[in-house]
Amino acid sequence: MEASVKINGDFSKRVVEFSDDIPWVASPMKGVERRPLDRLGDEVARATTVVRFAPGSHFSEHVHTGGEEFVVLAGVFQDEHGDFPAGSYIRNPPESKHTPASEPGCTILVKLWQFDLADRTHVRVDTNKLGRVNDATRKGVAVSPLFQDERENVRMEHWQAGVNHAVEADGGAEIFVLEGSIIEDGEDLPKHAWLRVPVGYDLNITAGEEGAKLWIKSGHLPFVTAPHGE
């Protein structure tokens, strides 16, 4: 990975960020602010970021050359494909385009340039309406699948209070706490905490007293590169 390392660029290490504690940074677009979690690259970057749209803010139409994946954390995200409330999961694959906006305002967790560049699969899911399946091997955990291919597995997991289980991380994993809290490696991770663990990490978590709702991506970290091999 030969690139300008910006934020949390060593993917061989465990990383935790408490996103609610990170100061908002203005973006080039008026009314849009960011909390960076990780970043590889310069102007065009492989990035994981919490982004806040002020009410009435919008972008001009643009192409996502490297793809865009996001979860709506609050408010309503809007583009020409529809209105996406909190709980929505969207994958806009490489070479797709849209015109983002939010009349009421919204906050999203967004990942850029983290796709197979040949991927052309669109996903638009309201997870509030999505079913869940009890995990036969992990009592107290229910799973809502979001996307899976040869490179990664993306899902929501709902953990009952106090349950303790391993999470598959042979190919690395990222967890964003949507609701409740978890404990990992003796560290309390509350709502909106983000955890990234490297390939081969022994990941074991315990749900907090109120349980936990988690967005999880696993298997993808062997493929980490900066855009265009920068």
C-alpha positions in Angstrom: 0.0 0.0 0.0 2.1 2.9 -1.2 0.0 5.9 -0.6 -0.2 9.1 1.4 -1.3 7.8 4.8 -3.8 10.2 6.3 -5.7 8.7 9.2 -5.5 5.2 10.8 -3.6 4.0 7.7 -1.8 1.0 9.3 -4.3 -1.8 8.6 -2.2 -4.3 10.5 -3.3 -2.8 13.8 -6.5 -2.7 15.8 -8.1 0.7 15.8 -11.0 2.2 17.8 -12.6 5.7 17.2 -15.4 7.2 19.2 -17.0 9.1 16.4 -19.2 11.3 18.6 -16.0 12.7 20.2 -14.3 13.7 16.9 -14.7 17.4 15.9 -16.7 18.1 12.8 -14.5 19.3 9.9 -16.0 21.4 7.1 -16.0 19.8 3.6 -15.6 21.6 0.3 -19.4 21.5 0.0 -21.3 24.1 2.0 -23.4 22.6 4.8 -21.6 19.3 4.8 -19.2 18.4 7.6 -17.1 15.3 8.2 -15.7 13.2 11.0 -12.9 11.1 9.5 -12.3 7.5 10.8 -9.7 6.2 8.3 -8.2 7.5 5.1 -5.6 6.4 2.4 -4.8 8.7 -0.4 -4.8 12.4 -1.1 -7.6 14.3 -2.8 -9.2 11.1 -4.0 -9.0 8.6 -1.1 -10.1 5.3 0.3 -12.0 6.7 3.2 -14.3 5.8 6.0 -16.1 8.9 7.4 -19.2 10.0 9.4 -20.8 12.8 7.3 -23.4 15.3 8.4 -25.7 17.2 5.9 -27.2 20.4 7.2 -30.9 20.8 6.4 -31.3 21.9 2.8 -27.7 21.0 1.8 -26.9 19.3 -1.5 -24.2 18.2 -3.9 -24.0 18.5 -7.6 -24.3 15.3 -9.6 -21.1 13.2 -9.5 -19.8 9.8 -10.5 -18.4 7.4 -7.8 -15.5 6.0 -9.8 -14.5 3.8 -6.9 -18.0 3.1 -5.5 -19.7 4.4 -2.4 -21.3 2.5 0.5 -23.2 4.1 3.4 -25.6 3.7 6.3 -28.0 6.5 7.2 -27.6 7.1 11.0 -30.1 9.9 11.4 -32.4 12.1 9.3 -33.2 11.4 5.7 -30.7 11.1 2.8 -32.1 12.0 -0.6 -31.1 11.6 -4.2 -32.9 10.9 -7.5 -33.3 7.3 -6.5 -35.5 8.1 -3.4 -35.7 9.2 0.2 -33.7 7.1 2.6 -34.5 7.3 6.3 -32.3 6.4 9.3 -31.5 2.7 9.0 -31.1 2.6 5.2 -28.1 0.8 3.7 -27.0 1.9 0.2 -24.3 0.6 -2.1 -23.6 2.7 -5.2 -21.1 0.7 -7.2 -18.1 2.0 -9.3 -19.1 4.2 -12.2 -22.6 4.9 -10.7 -23.7 8.6 -10.3 -26.2 10.5 -8.2 -27.1 13.9 -6.8 -27.0 13.7 -3.0 -29.2 16.1 -0.9 -31.1 16.3 2.4 -33.9 18.8 2.9 -34.4 17.7 6.6 -30.7 17.1 7.2 -29.0 13.7 7.9 -25.9 11.9 9.2 -24.4 9.0 7.4 -21.5 6.5 7.8 -19.9 6.4 4.4 -17.1 4.3 2.8 -15.5 5.4 -0.5 -13.2 3.5 -2.9 -13.6 0.2 -1.1 -15.2 -1.9 -4.0 -14.0 -4.4 -6.5 -13.9 -2.0 -9.5 -15.8 -4.5 -11.6 -18.7 -4.5 -9.2 -21.9 -3.1 -10.7 -24.4 -4.3 -8.0 -26.7 -1.6 -6.5 -28.2 -2.2 -3.1 -30.9 0.0 -1.5 -32.3 -1.5 1.7 -34.4 -0.1 4.5 -33.1 -2.2 7.4 -36.1 -1.2 9.6 -38.2 -3.4 7.3 -35.6 -6.2 6.9 -36.1 -9.5 8.6 -33.5 -11.1 10.8 -32.4 -14.7 11.3 -31.3 -16.2 14.6 -27.7 -17.4 14.3 -27.8 -21.1 15.0 -24.2 -21.1 16.4 -24.4 -17.9 18.5 -27.3 -17.9 20.9 -28.7 -14.4 21.4 -27.5 -13.1 18.1 -29.8 -12.4 15.1 -28.5 -11.4 11.6 -29.9 -9.3 8.8 -27.7 -9.9 5.7 -27.0 -6.8 3.5 -24.5 -7.8 0.9 -22.0 -10.7 0.2 -19.5 -11.5 -2.5 -16.1 -13.2 -2.8 -14.5 -10.2 -1.1 -16.7 -9.3 1.9 -19.7 -9.9 4.0 -21.9 -7.0 5.2 -24.7 -7.4 7.7 -26.6 -6.0 10.7 -26.3 -8.0 13.9 -28.6 -7.7 16.8 -27.1 -8.9 20.1 -29.1 -9.5 23.3 -27.8 -8.0 26.5 -24.7 -9.7 27.9 -24.1 -12.4 25.3 -20.5 -13.1 24.4 -19.4 -14.6 21.1 -16.6 -14.6 18.5 -17.0 -12.7 15.3 -15.4 -14.0 12.1 -12.3 -11.8 11.3 -10.0 -14.0 9.2 -10.1 -11.3 6.5 -10.3 -8.5 9.0 -13.5 -6.8 10.2 -15.1 -3.4 11.0 -17.9 -2.8 13.4 -19.9 0.4 13.9 -22.2 0.4 16.9 -25.6 1.7 15.8 -27.4 1.2 19.1 -26.4 0.0 22.6 -22.8 -0.9 23.4 -20.2 -3.7 23.2 -17.1 -4.7 25.1 -14.0 -5.8 23.1 -10.5 -6.4 24.4 -11.6 -4.9 27.8 -12.7 -1.6 26.1 -16.2 -0.3 26.3 -17.5 0.8 22.8 -20.7 2.8 23.1 -23.1 4.0 20.4 -21.3 5.3 17.3 -18.0 3.7 18.2 -16.1 2.3 15.3 -13.7 -0.7 15.6 -11.4 -2.0 12.8 -9.4 -5.2 13.4 -6.8 -6.7 11.1 -6.7 -9.9 9.1 -6.5 -12.9 11.4 -7.5 -11.0 14.6 -9.2 -13.1 17.3 -12.3 -11.0 17.6 -14.6 -11.7 20.6 -17.2 -9.3 21.8 -19.7 -9.0 24.7 -23.0 -7.0 24.3 -23.7 -4.3 26.9 -26.5 -4.1 29.4 -29.0 -2.8 26.7 -27.8 -5.2 24.0 -26.4 -3.9 20.7 -27.2 -3.3 17.1 -24.1 -3.5 15.0 -23.2 -2.8 11.3 -20.4 -5.3 10.5 -18.2 -5.7 7.4 -15.7 -8.6 7.3 -13.4 -10.3 4.9 -12.4 -7.2 3.0 -9.1 -6.0 4.4 -6.8 -8.1 2.3 -7.9 -5.9 -0.6 -7.0 -2.5 0.8 -5.4 -0.2 -1.7 -5.4 3.5 -2.3 -7.3 4.7 -5.4 -5.5 4.0 -8.7 -2.7 2.5 -6.7 -1.5 5.9 -5.5 
